[in-house]
Amino acid sequence: MPPPSDLRPVLRPVPGLLAAAERHLRIGSPAALADALTRSHLGDGRCVGWYGPPVPGWRVAIDAERADAPVPPALARRFGTGEFWARWTRAECCCKLADVPIATWWRRHGLGVPAHGGALWRTLRVADLVVTVGFAPATRAHD
């Protein structure tokens, strides 16, 4: 991953997509959102889909959770409850972008996102959900 200063020329569309993320997210059934670029499935049967344009050289991932869902007690003991679903969706989104299992991420970062990780993300509220959208430069294995 190049240093952040070396990424400035290739970042161009990503910050704009993140700023307008609400316009590119849809909530519905998995079948209705089958054509989404990427999706996140919720425990209540709904799905959140990303309908922003593909960005050459970048991968995109999303993760969503119900904002009012109770924090599982074991996770609350381990990570606390403050802004839990925002931290959780960011970690999950970064795991998807890095192809790393969540348990591995926990050992390395907890529910944090390292500043040097290379991902650009935004966490927002959409209806009754907390959603994180993230982008990371594509590697050859994922092009």
C-alpha positions in Angstrom: 0.0 0.0 0.0 1.6 3.3 -1.0 1.7 6.1 1.6 -1.4 8.3 1.7 0.3 11.1 -0.2 0.9 8.8 -3.1 -2.8 7.9 -3.2 -4.1 11.4 -3.8 -4.2 11.1 -7.6 -6.2 7.9 -7.5 -8.6 8.8 -4.7 -10.6 11.1 -7.0 -14.1 9.5 -7.1 -14.0 7.7 -3.8 -14.5 10.7 -1.4 -17.4 11.9 -3.5 -19.1 8.5 -3.4 -18.6 8.3 0.4 -20.0 11.8 0.8 -23.1 10.8 -1.2 -23.4 7.3 0.2 -27.0 7.6 1.1 -27.9 8.0 -2.6 -26.2 4.7 -3.4 -27.7 2.5 -0.7 -30.9 0.6 -0.9 -32.7 -1.6 1.6 -34.9 -4.5 0.6 -35.1 -8.2 0.3 -32.0 -10.2 -0.9 -33.9 -11.1 -4.1 -34.8 -7.5 -4.8 -31.2 -6.4 -4.3 -29.5 -9.3 -6.2 -28.0 -6.8 -8.7 -26.2 -4.7 -6.1 -22.5 -4.3 -6.5 -22.1 -5.6 -2.9 -24.6 -6.4 -0.1 -24.9 -6.9 3.6 -27.6 -9.2 5.0 -29.4 -8.4 8.2 -30.7 -10.9 10.8 -34.3 -9.8 10.2 -34.2 -10.9 6.6 -33.5 -7.5 5.0 -30.5 -6.7 2.9 -28.6 -3.5 2.2 -27.2 -3.1 -1.3 -24.6 -0.7 -2.7 -25.6 0.8 -6.1 -22.8 3.3 -6.6 -20.7 3.0 -9.8 -17.7 0.6 -9.8 -14.4 2.5 -9.3 -11.6 1.0 -11.3 -8.7 0.0 -9.0 -10.9 0.0 -5.9 -12.9 -2.6 -4.0 -16.0 -1.7 -2.2 -17.7 -3.4 0.8 -20.6 -2.5 3.1 -21.8 -3.8 6.4 -25.1 -3.0 8.1 -26.7 -3.7 11.5 -29.9 -2.6 13.2 -29.1 0.5 15.3 -31.4 -0.6 18.1 -30.2 -4.3 18.2 -29.0 -5.3 21.7 -25.2 -5.8 21.9 -24.5 -9.5 22.6 -23.3 -9.7 26.2 -20.0 -11.4 25.4 -19.2 -8.7 22.9 -20.3 -6.0 25.3 -17.9 -7.3 27.9 -15.0 -7.5 25.4 -15.5 -4.3 23.5 -17.9 -2.1 25.5 -21.3 -0.8 24.3 -20.4 2.8 23.3 -21.0 3.3 19.6 -20.9 -0.5 19.3 -22.7 -1.0 16.0 -20.7 1.8 14.3 -17.5 0.3 15.5 -18.7 -3.2 14.5 -19.8 -2.3 11.0 -16.5 -0.5 10.4 -14.5 -3.5 11.5 -16.7 -5.9 9.5 -16.4 -3.7 6.4 -12.6 -3.6 6.7 -12.5 -7.3 7.2 -14.3 -7.8 4.0 -12.0 -5.4 2.2 -8.9 -7.2 3.6 -10.2 -10.7 3.3 -9.6 -11.3 7.0 -11.9 -13.2 9.4 -13.4 -11.1 12.1 -11.8 -13.1 14.9 -8.4 -12.4 13.3 -9.3 -8.7 13.1 -10.3 -8.7 16.8 -6.9 -10.1 17.8 -5.1 -7.4 15.8 -7.3 -4.4 16.2 -10.2 -5.0 18.5 -13.1 -3.1 16.8 -10.8 -0.4 15.7 -9.7 0.6 12.2 -5.9 1.2 11.9 -5.1 4.7 10.5 -2.5 3.1 8.2 -4.8 0.4 6.8 -5.5 2.1 3.5 -9.3 1.8 3.6 -11.5 4.9 3.2 -14.9 4.5 4.9 -17.9 6.3 6.1 -20.4 5.1 8.8 -23.9 6.5 8.6 -27.5 6.0 9.7 -29.9 4.9 7.1 -33.5 4.4 8.3 -33.1 2.1 11.4 -29.7 0.9 10.4 -26.0 1.7 11.0 -24.2 1.2 7.7 -20.5 1.4 6.9 -19.3 1.8 3.3 -15.7 1.2 2.7 -13.3 1.3 -0.2 -9.8 -0.1 -0.5 -7.3 -0.1 -3.3 -7.6 -3.4 -5.3 -4.7 -5.8 -5.3 -3.9 -8.1 -8.1 -5.6 -11.0 -6.3 -8.9 -9.0 -6.3 -8.7 -7.1 -9.6 
